[in-house]
Amino acid sequence: MLLVPDLNEHSEVPYYIQLYNYLAKAILGGTLQSGTRLPSIRRLAALCGISATPVELAYQQLLAEGFIASKPRSGYYILPVRREGSPVAAGERPSPAPRPITPRDPRHYTYDFHMSRNDFSLFPHKIWRSLYQEQLANPDLLQYGDPQGEPALRESIAAHLRQFRGLRCTEKQIVVGGDQYTLCSLLCLLLKGRVSGLGIEDPGYHLLPAAFRRSGYSILPIPLEEDGLQIDKLYSSGADAVYISPSHQFPRGMTMPITKRLALLEWARSTGGYIIEDDYDGEFRYHGRPIPALQGLAESSPVIYMCSFAQSVTPVLCIHYMVLPEELLPDYHSLRSELYLEHSASRLHQIALHYFMERGHFEKHLRRMRLLYQRKHDLLLRSVRQHFGDAAVLSGTDAGFHLLLTFKPPSEVGNRVSNSTSARELAAVAEAEGIRVTPMSYTWWAKPDYDEPEFILGFGGIAEELIDEGIRRLAGIWLG
């Protein structure tokens, strides 16, 4: 039976988040058990004395995270929260060579749907100019900095992560680096002797696995299913660490539900393994509340959390960071002393970013950027559906900076399309007309010859007024 939550009308926390927090805690704690039917939206709204909108938003968030399911003409039901996988005998440990990552293309495209482009039309130039002028007057910033990152910035990052991403961390666990590879290299050294095989999502992002492979680790591709990594395959792989992007998987874009997140934590607990969580675009969810990070679901979490300010502010800052489990901190400090580590991210950038966060500019900037990217996301969604119709299927929606477009083979859509179903050929045809789309084939680790017509459509950097026209032209080229 559902006890009516006591919502605080004087709290700054919106009703729908209060209600979501109450229900999620009740489900995880077992107060609301699997199979329990929740009250209808109108009924719960009446019980709480609020409008239906906050209840609907809370339910939608619980749906997105896999806490509940919606049954047509029946209502909302609690889903089981249990471990999906179980240990089985370890299998072979394949370690195929990765497919080379597509190099950056310096050419100009009229319609550029590249996934790594940003929109700087709302960048707060005046604020940053003021912050830099303040810091340039500080002669101390000309000295060597803390190799772990400026303490003030680490405190700001920790506070933000606790409040907005649900992490359990302090500034002592945060390590700041100038680029992803620097942090990956540190991780390779930290995990030596603890980890020998790294499980990875396949398809997935290759920078970290490639760095681990270069350092002598076995790379173990794990296939995906509809809701993310196959847990049973992770057990059988023999991996003792796994690299995942649970909030918005790259490139397929699915969100890992709570059941599978807890199953991953159970895998780590039962095997003594580590989870490396890449939260590259976790700040950007366009319909519903951002999904909390996996790291915060357990005390003394075995999760190594990785993120950066490249997408949320600008890549030119060169500020990336990771949150280490407390048990790895002594090893980190030993490495720091042994290797004479120095700061790898500009102290000027770090301190300016600290004040950008402390004075509330970062939160305001994130809100503005979410609205901007949401408009682009929704426009791209509508344009593909309008101009491609049943010739394309979209996935990975509602978050991040890209959608995944699967172009259907000619046999499935009649005679309207060209005869080619090769992703590389279709991308080349588009390129000749000034349109850049990226085949997702390079994201496979174990399938180097994969060339199915699946494409990563980035919407971050392209101007809003060019999105619909670009998709219309692309459909005209491919459909004939």
Number of C-alpha atoms within 10 A of each C-alpha: 10 13 10 11 13 10 17 11 10 7 9 8 11 13 21 21 16 18 21 20 14 16 23 19 13 15 20 17 11 12 13 21 17 16 13 16 19 18 15 16 19 15 13 19 17 12 12 17 10 15 14 17 14 19 23 17 20 24 25 20 22 23 19 21 22 21 22 27 19 15 9 7 6 9 13 20 20 21 21 18 22 15 16 16 18 15 15 13 9 13 11 10 16 13 16 15 13 18 17 13 13 11 6 8 9 6 7 10 16 13 24 24 25 23 19 15 16 20 17 13 11 10 14 13 11 9 12 17 11 11 19 16 11 13 17 13 9 10 8 11 14 10 8 11 18 15 17 23 25 21 19 16 24 23 17 18 22 21 19 17 19 16 11 15 20 16 22 21 22 18 19 15 20 24 23 29 25 18 18 19 15 15 19 20 15 15 20 18 14 18 17 12 7 12 18 16 22 28 27 27 27 22 22 24 22 20 12 21 25 19 17 22 18 12 13 12 19 20 25 26 26 27 18 19 10 10 16 23 25 18 23 16 21 28 23 18 22 21 25 20 26 26 20 22 28 26 28 27 27 26 22 25 23 23 22 23 21 25 19 23 25 19 19 25 22 18 25 20 13 11 15 13 20 25 23 25 22 25 21 20 22 21 21 25 21 19 14 16 18 19 25 21 24 28 25 18 17 13 9 13 23 22 25 21 22 21 19 24 17 18 20 18 20 15 16 9 19 19 24 22 23 22 28 23 19 16 12 15 17 11 13 20 14 12 15 15 9 9 9 9 13 14 16 20 21 19 21 20 18 21 21 24 25 21 18 19 19 18 11 10 15 19 15 11 17 15 12 14 22 18 14 17 23 22 15 23 25 14 16 22 18 13 19 23 15 14 19 18 12 13 22 19 15 17 15 20 21 21 27 28 28 26 26 23 22 19 24 17 18 16 10 11 15 9 11 13 21 13 12 13 18 17 22 20 14 21 19 16 16 20 18 10 14 18 21 25 25 23 25 25 23 21 24 22 27 19 16 15 10 17 16 17 22 25 23 23 22 25 29 26 20 21 14 17 10 13 21 20 14 22 22 16 17 26 21 15 15 20 17 10
